[in-house]
């Protein structure tokens, strides 16, 4: 019960930050779950992969609400989503397979590098610049594969990777964010199913696990984030969100250091 309550609090924090800064909750969820799982004595070689898998599962819930909101605003260009989705799902499945076969420490350091990448972007307010990339089905499939692969390995919805690509393809930022939100759902679904199947026969799994997905954490985080994400979105219009991003980047760097020392 205590773990479930902590998961609800984690979900509330990640939902608030996601709504306020427009970032995926996985950036916060994964490192905090690593700490919680370690604290509760989970097998060390399962801590990282279960944190990633559980984070992806929560994105299924949060992305549906986000996609619906963008769809109501008319920002989602579904033709592009449908072109990216197949490659994204293939990549997300491969990402889970890769994560299942690499050493737990290697997986942890991959996530640390990703945290540092996001932290630098937020600290220096680096925004994707419009480019002259011509649309191509082949290019879309290749890039979507890579986005799905990396997102599944680090447990995120892929926005930090999808948005820059779409902006390079000359999509307006409003549409790029909306398309990226819609693409987060196939990443989360394909990744979660893959992690559940790959971990099905793992003998060290704690009770209430669905493969590598830890259900109490999934339910708690999903509940908490659904309550606070709309609040964060409203605060984004009232608070200096861009300025606050720099302060949040400090927290990201601290989380990266903590994971290095774990």
Buried (B, 14 or more C-beta within 10 A) or exposed (E): EEBBEBBBEBBBBBBBBBBBBBBBBBBBBBBBBBBBBBEEEBBEBBBBBBBBBBBBBBBBBBBBBBBEBBBEEEBBBEEBBEBBBBBBBBBBBBBBBBBBEBEBEEBBBBBBEBBBBBBEBBBEEEEBEEEEBEEEEEBBBEBBBBBBBBBBBBBBBBBBBBBBBBBBBEBEEEBBBBBBBBBBBBBBBBBBBBBBBBBEEBEEBBEBBBBBBBBBBBBBBBBBBBBBBBBBBEBBEEEEBEEBBEEBBEBBBEBBEBBEEB
